[in-house]
């Protein structure tokens, strides 16, 4: 499990640091840092770290999977940065992992006018089917009714666990995470004799309410919209929106898509979708 960023103290200066390759966020600053590789970080945290390391030339990041149960929280910054972090020497960026709205937040938080190359190896799961939410919610409601009639509330334990499994299997990862983190959820690591009938009923009702809200919310957008937003954020980050020279190309490479920014290829964002 990755550690959370601890920025409660002043950033630690490391003036001789030139290359930093770490598996999690670290609160340091260096005027000599040129190459930064940082994995398992939140977009808001890595942008703050970069604000103290503005002379980097090569940046590699892998953002947290937003739906992972093992993700520590982002640092609670007291205020937002008013301007994108200026990285005047940054020429190469490599982004690994899932492309999502966090990727947009990350790119929108940076200004890299000298950027020459950007690779985003993106894992983009298809948008989940909205109807699955209805089926899972109806199944839970039916299990609750049967449990109350038969006074067999222990049956709610596998029902709740099955609901999380079905949501994960069909792509509703954030909803599954919210369900699994609810107070009183019957985690498999907890012995079943600790569950009470009243607690299981309350947790099941809360799960039904959560699913009802998810059903009423608009369906997840097609990944093309996310891809468009990431592309526009990348162009803005590189200050390339008004350029007539090369902008962006996409290479389909199973099982990923490889974005490449180049000065020699003319390809505008409107051709991507």
GITAFEN-V197465 format. One record per pair of residues at least 4 apart in sequence whose ideal C-beta (glycine too) atoms are under 6 Angstrom apart, sorted by the first residue. I is the first residue (numbers start at 1). J is the second residue. D is the distance in Angstrom with one decimal. If there is no record, write none. Layout:
I/J/D  I/J/D
//
This chain:
1/70/4.8  2/24/4.6  2/40/3.8  3/24/5.1  4/72/3.6  5/25/3.8  5/45/4.6  5/75/4.6  7/27/4.9  7/75/5.0  11/27/5.4  11/29/4.7  11/52/5.0  12/28/4.9  13/29/5.5  14/28/4.9  14/30/4.8  17/30/4.0  17/33/5.2  18/32/5.3  18/34/5.4  19/35/4.6  20/36/5.2  21/37/4.3  22/26/5.3  22/38/5.7  23/39/5.3  24/40/5.1  25/41/4.7  25/45/5.0  29/52/3.6  29/53/5.8  30/53/6.0  31/55/5.9  33/53/4.8  33/56/5.7  34/56/6.0  34/57/5.0  35/58/4.6  36/56/5.0  36/59/5.3  37/60/4.3  38/61/5.5  39/62/4.1  40/64/6.0  41/45/5.3  41/46/4.5  42/64/5.7  42/74/3.8  43/63/5.7  43/102/4.4  43/105/4.3  43/106/3.9  44/74/5.3  45/74/5.5  45/75/5.5  46/61/5.8  47/85/5.8  47/109/3.8  50/85/5.1  51/85/4.6  54/87/5.7  55/89/5.5  56/90/5.8  57/89/5.0  57/91/5.4  58/92/4.7  59/93/5.0  60/94/4.2  61/95/5.9  62/96/4.3  62/97/4.5  63/97/5.5  63/102/5.2  64/71/4.7  65/98/5.8  67/173/3.3  67/174/5.0  67/177/4.9  84/109/5.6  84/110/5.5  84/111/4.2  85/110/5.5  86/111/4.9  87/112/4.8  90/112/4.1  90/115/5.9  91/114/5.5  91/116/4.8  92/117/4.8  93/118/4.6  94/119/4.9  95/120/4.3  96/121/5.3  98/123/4.9  99/103/5.0  99/122/3.6  99/124/5.3  99/230/5.7  103/230/5.2  104/108/5.8  104/229/4.9  104/230/5.7  104/233/4.8  107/233/3.8  107/234/5.4  107/237/4.7  108/233/4.9  110/237/5.0  112/237/5.6  112/238/5.9  113/239/4.4  115/238/4.1  117/261/5.9  118/234/5.9  118/261/4.4  120/259/4.4  121/256/4.7  122/257/5.4  124/223/4.9  125/171/5.7  127/220/4.1  127/222/5.9  128/170/5.6  128/171/3.3  128/172/4.6  128/220/5.8  129/170/6.0  130/219/4.2  132/170/4.3  133/211/5.8  133/214/5.2  133/215/4.8  134/215/5.9  136/163/5.1  136/166/5.3  137/208/6.0  137/211/3.9  140/163/5.6  140/207/5.9  140/208/5.5  141/208/5.7  143/159/4.0  144/204/4.9  146/150/5.9  147/152/5.5  147/153/4.9  147/155/5.4  147/156/5.4  153/197/4.1  153/200/5.0  156/160/6.0  156/200/4.3  156/204/5.2  157/186/4.5  158/162/5.8  160/186/5.6  164/176/4.9  164/179/5.3  164/180/5.1  167/172/4.0  167/175/5.3  167/176/3.7  168/173/5.9  168/176/4.5  172/176/5.7  175/214/5.1  179/207/5.6  180/185/5.7  182/206/5.7  184/199/5.0  184/203/4.0  185/203/5.9  186/195/5.6  190/194/5.6  195/199/6.0  195/200/5.5  221/225/4.3  223/227/6.0  224/273/5.7  228/273/5.8  231/269/5.0  231/272/5.8  235/240/4.8  235/241/4.9  240/247/5.7  245/263/5.4  246/262/4.5  246/263/5.0  246/264/5.2  246/265/3.9  246/266/5.4  247/267/5.6  247/268/5.6  248/261/5.6  248/267/5.5  249/260/5.4  249/265/5.2  249/267/4.9  250/257/5.9  251/258/4.5  252/257/6.0  253/258/5.2  267/271/5.9
//
